[in-house]
Amino acid sequence: MNKFAQEIFDYDGPLEIEGAWRLSAKADRRLQQAYGHTPPGGWSDFMPLLSGTPMIKPTKGGLFKRMERVDVDTTMLLESFTKMLVPPQVAAGLFILIGIHPAWGLRLAQRAHRKHESHLGDNVESVARSREYELFDPKIHELLREGLEKTIQTIVDFMAGLDNEQHSFDELVEVVEQAAESAREHIEGNYEDKGGIDPLDEGATPNIYRTRNFVVMDLVSGVFVPAGAVKVELKTFRVIDDAFSNVEVSL
């Protein structure tokens, strides 16, 4: 089991949040004082990933541990993003890079969260309302889900194919940019306008290439590093062991 996940499981203090999935500064300080160390990237970056595993139930009132012990490992932490789009700010950056409309991005994230919660047996409020069907056509949702899933799968496959040597961030930037562009082309080529909210935010298109570096840095610092899958050294990164070899992508 991941050392830091075990420490959270044994921890008796409250885990308050500041915004969606984000550990509060007060809770972060208490954890540092309790253990005298932090995970790579800090507790504030680690907890959103842990909240995407079966160990933690995120609520508006804070993060609560489930009763059963879960053997959390690097794969499970990475799958918080590849299955649940957590942390949400990292997912939001990927939406922008692809050009997905913000309303649809929120919809995709909510659906991924509900899918995860239903698998855990939680009560999930239905979102199948007639007005929402008018705004969010299920066929468009599936088209966007496919494009986003292919993008993330491409990134995971690239990371899984790397050896344990040092690699330039430029390599990853290029892969992420090409994957996002491919997803956008897939969406544009298969979209049929039937009313409702357009799947792509045309206003975001001119900014795609300006944001690519920020998206990659968020992906590395917000997912790969706190999951224990990557170590950053100066201007390069190194994949730890075979961290990505068994990661599943399923939104």
Secondary structure, 3 states (H helix, E strand, C coil): CCHHHHHHHHCCCCCCECCCCCECHHHHHHHHHHHCCCCCCCHHHHHHHHHCCCCEEEECCEEEECCCCCCCCHHHHHHHHHHHCCCHHHHHHHHHHHCECHHHHHHHHHHHHHHHHHHCCCCCCCCCCHHHHHHCCHHHHHHHHHHHHHHHHHHHHHHHCCCCCCEEHHHHHHHHHHHHHHHHHHHHHHCCCCCCCCCECHHHHHHHHHHHHHHHHHHHHHHHCCCCCEEEECCEEEECCCCCCCCCCCC
